[in-house]
Amino acid sequence: MPLDDLYRQVIMDHYQHPRNRGTLGDGAVSVHLHNPTCGDEITLQLAVEGDVVRDIRFEGIGCSISIASASMMTEAVKGKSVKDALSLAESFHRLIRGEEEDEEDLGDLEALRGVSKFPARVKCALLAWNALERATRADGERQDETNH
């Protein structure tokens, strides 16, 4: 099976069966972002215990790239330290911008590498990651922002 077909299957699996979809209880940091370019929206909830991402959930509407990226991101950062999660976010940003990424194994996230060829879809892939970055900086208050 060609690699592009495998990547397409991974993206569609995460889109059709998103992992960690839902909401968390009280005490979770909640960030809502909207991409006005395409209409994608995400509400990300993050529960950090000590310096570890104990749990992460998302709700949202969007294209296959946006939902798949959010699903993959939640799987990739759950259980990591906040520092490692933010490092992964930076690596993912470089991947989506089309910059060489040899620093670490990105696992399923590699399936989104081809998004860099479609500039209009880059914001879709980064929406959840931008929400993660904002959530780690939040002081526990709900943030409603537009992702420009």
KOLDREN-67982 format. One record per residue (C-alpha): residue number from 0; y, z, x negated. Coordinates in Angstrom, 2 decimals. Layout:
N
NODE	k	Y	Z	X
NODE	NUM	Y	Z	X;
...
This chain:
148
NODE	k	Y	Z	X
NODE	0	0.00	0.00	0.00;
NODE	1	3.39	-0.96	-1.44;
NODE	2	5.65	1.96	-2.37;
NODE	3	8.38	0.83	0.06;
NODE	4	5.89	0.98	2.94;
NODE	5	4.78	4.46	1.90;
NODE	6	8.39	5.64	1.72;
NODE	7	9.08	4.13	5.15;
NODE	8	6.07	6.02	6.55;
NODE	9	7.27	9.32	5.05;
NODE	10	10.74	8.83	6.55;
NODE	11	9.34	7.94	9.98;
NODE	12	6.95	10.91	9.92;
NODE	13	9.83	13.33	9.23;
NODE	14	11.95	11.60	11.90;
NODE	15	9.26	11.65	14.58;
NODE	16	7.94	15.12	13.66;
NODE	17	10.84	17.01	12.09;
NODE	18	9.96	20.18	10.26;
NODE	19	11.93	23.40	10.79;
NODE	20	13.69	22.15	13.89;
NODE	21	15.09	24.93	16.04;
NODE	22	17.34	27.93	15.74;
NODE	23	17.26	31.27	13.98;
NODE	24	18.16	34.64	15.41;
NODE	25	21.16	36.81	14.77;
NODE	26	22.34	37.19	11.23;
NODE	27	21.84	33.56	10.23;
NODE	28	24.76	31.58	8.90;
NODE	29	25.42	28.61	11.16;
NODE	30	27.26	25.44	10.19;
NODE	31	27.92	22.48	12.47;
NODE	32	28.83	19.10	10.95;
NODE	33	29.58	15.79	12.61;
NODE	34	29.68	12.35	11.01;
NODE	35	32.31	10.46	13.02;
NODE	36	31.30	7.16	11.41;
NODE	37	27.94	7.00	13.16;
NODE	38	27.87	9.97	15.53;
NODE	39	25.21	12.01	13.71;
NODE	40	25.51	15.76	14.27;
NODE	41	23.70	18.73	12.81;
NODE	42	23.79	22.45	13.28;
NODE	43	22.13	24.11	10.32;
NODE	44	21.17	27.76	10.31;
NODE	45	20.40	29.56	7.09;
NODE	46	18.91	33.00	6.52;
NODE	47	19.25	34.28	2.98;
NODE	48	17.57	37.48	1.85;
NODE	49	18.76	38.72	-1.51;
NODE	50	19.25	35.39	-3.26;
NODE	51	16.36	33.55	-1.57;
NODE	52	16.46	31.10	1.31;
NODE	53	14.17	33.06	3.62;
NODE	54	14.41	30.59	6.50;
NODE	55	16.31	27.46	7.45;
NODE	56	16.40	25.55	10.73;
NODE	57	18.35	22.68	12.17;
NODE	58	19.21	21.10	15.48;
NODE	59	20.89	17.77	15.80;
NODE	60	21.06	14.23	16.93;
NODE	61	21.14	11.27	14.67;
NODE	62	19.46	8.28	13.17;
NODE	63	16.08	8.30	11.46;
NODE	64	17.69	8.77	8.02;
NODE	65	19.77	11.76	9.13;
NODE	66	16.91	13.58	10.88;
NODE	67	14.34	12.78	8.17;
NODE	68	16.71	13.97	5.45;
NODE	69	17.34	17.25	7.31;
NODE	70	13.61	17.77	7.80;
NODE	71	12.80	17.07	4.14;
NODE	72	15.68	19.25	2.98;
NODE	73	14.53	22.27	4.97;
NODE	74	11.04	21.97	3.52;
NODE	75	12.36	21.53	0.00;
NODE	76	14.71	24.54	-0.07;
NODE	77	12.82	27.16	1.95;
NODE	78	11.67	29.89	-0.43;
NODE	79	13.94	28.77	-3.26;
NODE	80	16.77	30.80	-4.69;
NODE	81	20.21	29.76	-3.46;
NODE	82	21.00	28.62	-7.00;
NODE	83	17.90	26.40	-7.11;
NODE	84	18.61	25.05	-3.60;
NODE	85	22.13	24.06	-4.65;
NODE	86	20.79	22.48	-7.84;
NODE	87	18.38	20.46	-5.72;
NODE	88	21.28	19.46	-3.46;
NODE	89	23.19	18.13	-6.46;
NODE	90	20.12	16.20	-7.64;
NODE	91	19.73	14.73	-4.16;
NODE	92	23.39	13.70	-4.10;
NODE	93	22.87	11.84	-7.39;
NODE	94	19.72	10.19	-6.00;
NODE	95	21.54	8.97	-2.88;
NODE	96	24.51	7.73	-4.92;
NODE	97	22.06	5.57	-6.86;
NODE	98	22.41	7.43	-10.14;
NODE	99	19.31	7.87	-12.26;
NODE	100	17.43	11.01	-11.42;
NODE	101	14.82	12.09	-13.92;
NODE	102	15.66	15.78	-14.08;
NODE	103	13.13	17.04	-11.55;
NODE	104	10.43	15.91	-9.21;
NODE	105	12.05	15.47	-5.79;
NODE	106	8.77	15.04	-3.91;
NODE	107	9.17	13.47	-0.45;
NODE	108	12.92	13.26	-1.03;
NODE	109	12.22	10.26	-3.28;
NODE	110	11.50	8.32	-0.08;
NODE	111	15.25	8.30	0.60;
NODE	112	16.14	6.71	-2.75;
NODE	113	16.61	3.29	-1.11;
NODE	114	19.44	4.62	1.06;
NODE	115	21.77	4.13	-1.92;
NODE	116	21.54	0.37	-1.29;
NODE	117	23.13	0.86	2.15;
NODE	118	26.53	2.56	1.72;
NODE	119	26.96	3.03	5.47;
NODE	120	23.79	5.18	5.53;
NODE	121	24.65	7.45	2.60;
NODE	122	26.62	9.87	4.83;
NODE	123	23.64	10.00	7.19;
NODE	124	21.34	11.12	4.38;
NODE	125	23.84	13.66	3.03;
NODE	126	24.86	15.31	6.32;
NODE	127	22.24	18.09	6.22;
NODE	128	22.77	18.64	2.50;
NODE	129	26.52	19.03	3.01;
NODE	130	25.77	21.56	5.75;
NODE	131	23.50	23.45	3.36;
NODE	132	26.23	23.62	0.72;
NODE	133	28.75	24.90	3.26;
NODE	134	26.27	27.43	4.66;
NODE	135	25.67	28.94	1.23;
NODE	136	29.44	29.42	0.86;
NODE	137	29.94	30.76	4.40;
NODE	138	30.67	34.39	5.02;
NODE	139	28.49	34.51	8.12;
NODE	140	30.99	33.04	10.54;
NODE	141	30.21	29.87	12.45;
NODE	142	31.92	26.83	10.98;
NODE	143	32.63	23.68	12.95;
NODE	144	33.69	20.84	10.69;
NODE	145	33.76	17.10	10.50;
NODE	146	31.96	15.50	7.57;
NODE	147	34.34	12.87	6.17;
